[in-house]
Amino acid sequence: MADRVRAHVFVTGKVQGVYYRANTRDTAREHGVDGWVRNLDDGRVEAVFEGPADDVEALVEWCHEGSPRARVDDVDVEYQDDEGIDGFEIQY
């Protein structure tokens, strides 16, 4: 689908143990965005969002705030070619 974009995101701050992944999944599903989210061993959260550009951008913007208990220090985003992910899941 040519109108779909992909954002690969790394979020730094207090983003583990504060329901960041679950809130990301719920927000992505509300926006109809596909992809996944997971914790990294270095304390960051990594996510991939695929979908219509406006919805993906809304998720990237949401990452700057995150879940209510999170404290986001930085969000790094790299835009890539869509890979056709279907659905959104938390990876463990």
Secondary structure, DSSP 8 states (H G I E B T S, - for coil): -TTEEEEEEEEEEE-SSSSHHHHHHHHHHHHT-EEEEEE-TTS-EEEEEEEEHHHHHHHHHHHTT-STT-EEEEEEEEEE------SEEE--
